[in-house]
Amino acid sequence: MKVNTLFKKVGLESVSYNHDVYKITTDSRLCTENAIFVVINGNHEDGHKYINSAIDNGAKTIITTSCERKYPYINYVFVDNVRKILACLAKEYYANVSKKLKLVGVVGTNGKTTTSTIAYNFFNYLNKSAMLIGSNGVFFNNYEATLNNTTPDILTIYQFLTLAKKKKIKYVFMEISSIAVDQYRVYGLDFDCLIFTNFSQDHLDYHKTLDRYLYCKIIPFIKLKKEAYAIINADDEASTKIMKYADCNFITYGYSRGSNLLGTINYVNAEGISFYAKDVLFKSHLLGEFNSYNILAVLALCDVFNIPYDSYASFLNVFDNVKGRMNKISFKNRNIIIDYAHTFMATKKVIEEAYRLCKHKLHIVIGCGGNREKEKRGMIGKLLDELDAEVILTSDNPRFENPQAIIADIRAEMAKEVTIIEDRKEAINYALGHLEADDYLLVLGKGCEKYMDINGIKYPYSDLEVINDWISAN
């Protein structure tokens, strides 16, 4: 495709050097001959300083908000919203591939990974070839790749969607973060269905206000085509605002309000969850009452894609768990739960479920991430202070902050005595060494992450490996 042909499709003016387009990229290192280099500023990097490198590597067109024209025979294109233009260019360059797939997005503060993972595994169980894009990575068939973000950049998304089409994969399930929405990382994608899980405070370090955060959750629903479906948690207060502004087909689910899919809890215990819906009994091995919402949300996909409810019930009987989400390990009558909970509400709900299961003493190893919402630290500190539990404060992806300062922010809102062990491995080993029969240990914040993010470097680290190594040695 010629650059002017591409530009015409997205409403950009023609340029002088109408070269073939062999690549669109935001990484100067990936530029090749006749590439379009789109200048994106990162959290810690100014993309403009890589323009010369992009040109040296073959870029012939530079799209940016502003820069000095330094080279002849190079197209300099100036736009107001670089991220939006990138999304529009990608949509045309990749032939609007999302429209040729069944694309399902999951939106919400908590539960995105669990809900999308259940859906992905359910469709594979039905031999409906599927792909999953989210916090735990990208999965399809026997393929697995890691991602740096819950929702990757728009170019990466289109590359995986193109791969899905090539591999004859029909269904793609994707987590959608609020930051991704704000940064146009899902702009222009053709979703057939969106699932709303819940809404609570998070990411205020980025969005600044709760209203702005909620707005970024609602935007994808506003953009839905009329024939698409929105699966909405009717028990969450934010559901009314979504349904007010969206113009599509709605399926509501919940346990306490009138919903299209109204569930009735049968039991929630150490064996899992059981509930009735649509005159069918569903049993799952997943732990935690909050997971009953994630399970019920996926049930609504049966209505969207004309799948018998009994098929979903059969699937749940054999589906085990979601990596890093309420993963239980038991040894010598002692129990450990690893969970990714890092928002205030997720942390609160996981702790509540642990109290439901715990017959003796509860232990909690927890920290807060660096360069993220600082208000959350005090909220979690107050929550921990009210608990009858042994609390060990530790490090959790300090990023560019001093881990001691993060721990101090949590500790500042606590009156009770707590144990502080900055090294996370040592903290977990300490907690494991103090477990007694029928005790529960919660290891919160990192789930199945395989790294510790310190000063821009992701060092190899895994809560699960630390726990398994300790158990093997004891």
N, C-alpha and C positions, 0 to 999 in steps of 0.2 A: 504494500500500500504506500502511495506517495503521501508525504507529509501534508500537502495542501488538501488532498482528498480527506484525510483524517480530520484536519482542522475544520473543514467545511461541515462535517458531520456534527461537530460540537460547538459550532458557532464562533470559531476563532477566525481572524482575518488571515488571508494568504501571506506566505513569507517569500522572501527572494529566492532562497535556495531550496527548490522543490525536490528534495532527496527521497529515496526509498526509506521506509522506516523498518529497521531490523530489530529494534528493541526500544521499550520505554522503561526507564529505571530511575530510582531516586538514590542509587548507590553509584558514585563515580567509578568505583573499582569494577563495576559490572558493565560499564559502557563499552560498546564495540563500535565498529565503523557504522556510521549513519544512525546512531542512537539518538533518542530524545532524552535529555537529562532534565528531570523535574526537581527543582531545588526545594527541599523540605527541611525546615529547622527542627531538630530534635530537642529533647529536654536539656541536654548539655552540650549540644553541638550546633554551630551555625553552618547550615548547608552551603552558604555562598562561598565559603573558603575552599570548596571542592570543585568549583566550576572549572578552574584551569585543568585540574586532573581529569575531569570528565572529557574535556575537549582533547587533551593529550591522548586519551584512550579511544577517541573516534567520534564523540558526540558532535552532531551537526546542528542540533537545535537545543537551546536552553530556555526553559520555562521558569520564570521567577517573578517575584514582586518588584525587584529592582536590582540592578548591578551595573557595573561599568562595561561598556562595549569595548572589548580589548582586541578581538581577533576578526579579521576579514573572513568572508565565506562561512560565517556562523550566524544562524538565526537566533536573535534574542527576542523572546516573546514575554511581554510584561502583562501580568494578570493580577486581579485583586485577591482572588481566593485560589491559591495554588492547589490545595488539597481537593477542592471541588472539581477543578479542571482536570486533575489527575484521574479522579474517579470517572469523569465523562470520557476522557481519552481511553482509559482502560476498557470501559464498556464497549466502545466501538472497535478498538484494536482486537479484543477477544470475542468479537462477533456476538455480543450480548448473550454469552453462553449460559448465564443463570436462567434465562427464559426457557432453555431447552432441558432443564432439570426440574425436579420437584425439590425446591429449596425451603427448608423449615428453620426458622430462627428462634432462639430462646432468649428472652429478655427478662431481667429482674435483678434484684440485689443479691439474693441467695438462691441456690438450687439450680443454676444454669447448667453446671457440669453434670450433676446427677440426672437431671431431666433429659438433657441431650444424649447422655450415655445410655440411659434406659431405652430411649427411642431408637438409637442406632443399633443396639443389640437386639431389640425386638424385631426390627425390620430384617436384620440378617437372619434371625431365627425363622422368619417367614420366607427366607430365600429371596427377599427383595434386596438386591445389592445396594449397599449404602456406604456413605462416607461420613465421618465425624470430624469437625473442626472446632477445637476449643482449648480450654486450659490445660488439659492433659496431653494435647498434641493433635496430630492428624492421623486418622485411622481408616483403612479400608482393606478388605481382603486380608492379606498377611503383611500389609505395609503399615509402618509406624514412623512418624517423624515428630520431633519436638518443635515447639513454637516459643517465641519470646513473649508473646502477649496472648491474652484470652481470645481476642479477635485480631488476626494478623493484618498487615497493611493490605490495601485494596489490590495491589498487583499480585501479591502472594495468594490472595483469595481467588483471583481470576485464574491464576496458574493451576491451582488445585481443582477448580471447577472445570477447567479445560481438560485436565487429566481425568476427572470423573467421567466426562462425556466420552473421552477416548477409550476408557476402560468399561464403557457401557454401564456405568453406575447411574441409577435413576434418582435416588434419594440422597440428599445432602442435608445433614443436621449441623447447625452452627450456633455457637454461643455469640451473643451480641452484647458487648460492654458499652456502658454509657460514654466512655471516653472515645471508643471507636466511632460511635454515632457523631459525637462532636467533631471528630477529626475526619469525617467523610469517608471512613474506611468501609462502610457498607452502603454508601450513597449510590443509587442507581441499580442495586441488585434487585432482581425480580423474585420476591418471596411469595410462595404459595400459601404459607402459613406462618404465623408467629405465635409463640406461647409466652404468656406473662406469668411469672412465678410469684413475685412479691416485691414490695418496696419498703426499704428502711434506710436510715442514714448511712452514707459511705461516700468516699471520694470527694469530700468537701475541700480537701487540699487542692483539688483540680477545679471543681465546679463552683466553689465558693459559697453557693447557696443551695438549700434543699430544693427550692423551686426549679433552679436551673438543672439540677441533677434529675429531678422527676421529668422535666421537659425532654431531656435526652432519652429517657426511657419511653416517652410517648411518641416521639418523632417517627420511629419505624412503623408504628401502627397507623399514623396519619398517612404515611406514604403507601400503605397497602392498596393494591388494586381492589376494585369492588367485588370481584369473584373470589378473592382470597379469603382465608379464615383467620380469625383471631381467637385463640384459646385463652380465656381469661380466668384468673383466680378471683372468684366473686367474693371470697372472704376477706380480701385485702382492700383497704379503703381506696387505694389508688385506682382500682378497677373502674370506678364510676367515671373518672376523668378520661381514662383511655377510651371507654365506650362512648363518651360524649363527643370526642373529636375524630374518631376513626369512622370510616365509611366502608364496611366490608361485612362478611358473615361472621357472627359471633357464636362461640360455644363457651358457656360458662361452667366452671366446676367449683366444688367446695363442699363443706360439711355443715355450715351453720346458716347458710342463706339459701333462698330458692335458686337453684342452678339447673342447667340442662343435665349435668352429671352431678347428682347429689349423692355423696358418699356417707356411709354410716360405719363408724369404727366398730370392729368386732373385738380386736385385742391389739395391744402394743406391748411387747415384752422382749425378753432376751433372745427369743427365737425369731422375732421379726414383727411384721405388721399384717393385720388381716382386716378387710373392710368389705362392705356390700355396696354395690352400685349397679343400677339397671338390672336388679334381681339376680346378680351374679356375685358369688363369693370370690374375692381375690386374696391370695396369700403371698407375701413377699418375705425374703430373707433379710431385706434391708432393715437397719435399726433406726429408731427414732420416729416419733409421731409426725414431725415435720416432713419426713420423707413420704408420708402418705399423700401429701399434696403433689409431690413430684410424680409419684406413681399414677395418681388420678389424672394429672395433666396429660400424660402420655396416653391414657385410655381414650381421651378425646380425639386422638389421631385416628382411632378406629372409625369414628364418625366421618372424619375428613376424607379418609382413603378407603372407606367401605370394607373394613376388616371386622370379622366376627369378634365379639367380646371374649368368647371362650378361648380364642387363640391367644389373647393377651393373658388370660388367667393361666393357661398352660405354660406360657413363656415365663411368667413370674415364678412359677414353681421351680424352675431350673436356673434362673438368673441369680448369681451369687452376690456381687457387690460392685461398687464403683471405686476405682483406685483412689485412695487418699480421702475418701468420704466415709466416715463412720466405720472404718475398718477395725475389726475386733481381733485381738490376739489373746489367747488364754494359755496359761501355764501354771501348774501347781496350785490350782484354785485361785489364781490371780488373773486379773483381766486388764487389758490395755486397749484403748480406743485411739486411733490416729485419725485426725480430721483436719481439713483445710480451714476450718472456721477462723476468720480473721476480722470480720465485721462485728460490731457490738451485738447485733441481733442474732447472728449465727452462733457466736460464742455463747450467748445466753441460752439459746435453745439446745445446743449440744450439752451444756452443763445440766440443764433441766432433765434431759433424757438420761444422762449418766446417773443422776439421783434416782430416777425411776428404776434403774437396773441395779444400782449398787446396794449391797446388803451390809456393808461394813463401812470402811473409810474411803473417802474420795481424795485423790491426789491430782494436781493439775500442773503441767509444765506449759508455760505460755510466755509469749513476748509480743511485741508489735513491730511492724515493718518500719524502716526508716524512710524519710522523705515522703511520708504519706500523712493523712489526716491526723494532726496532733490531738484534736479534741477527743478522738476515740480512746486515746491512752487513759485519760482520766476516767472516762465512762467505764472502761473495762476494769480499771483499778477499783472504782466504787463497787462494781459488781462482785469482784473477787473478795472484797473486804467484808461483804455480807454473808459469805459462804462458810459453812462448816466443812472446810476442806484444807488439806495441806497444799499450799501454793508455792511453786518454785518459779520465780521470774528469771527469764533468760533472754538470749538474743534470737532475733528472727529477721533475717534479711535486712541488716542495718543500712545497707546501701551506702550513702555518703554521709550518714550521721554517726555520731559516737554512740555505740550500743549502751554504754553506761548512762548516757543522758536519756535515752529512750526508756530504759528501765526505771530511771529516776522519775520520769513523767508518770509512769504507771504507779509507782510506789508512793508518790506524793498524795494520792487520794486514798491511801490505805492507812488505817490505824493499827490493824493487827500485825503481829509478827509474821514475816514471810522469809523464805529462803531465797537468796539471790546468788545465782551461779551464771555468770555471763556466758561461758562456753556451753553451747547447747548440748553437745555430746555428754559433757560432764553432768549437766543438769538432769538429763534423762537417766543416765546411769545412777545418779544419786537417788532419784525417785524410784527406780526399779529396785534398788537395794533396800528401800524402806517399805516395800509392799508386803502386806500380810494376807493371809487367807481371806477371800471374799472382798478384797480391796479392788477398787477400780483406779486406773491411771488414765487421765486424758492428756494426750500430747497434741496441742492445738497450734494451728497457724500455717503449717507447711504442707500437710497432707503427703502426697507422693512426690513432691519436688525433690530433685536430685542435685540441688546446689544450695550454696549459701552466698547471697549477693552482698559483697563487701567492696566498697570503693570502686564500683564499676566492673569488678571481676566476679564471675560466678564459679566459686570453688566447689569441687565435688563434695556433696554431703547428702545424707538421706536419714530421716528419722527412723524409717523402717529397718535400714541396715544396722543402725546403732542398737535398736531394740533386739533384733535377731542375733547380733553378735553377743550381746549381754546374756541373752537366754542360753545360747550355745555354750557360753563360758561358765554358766551357773546351773 
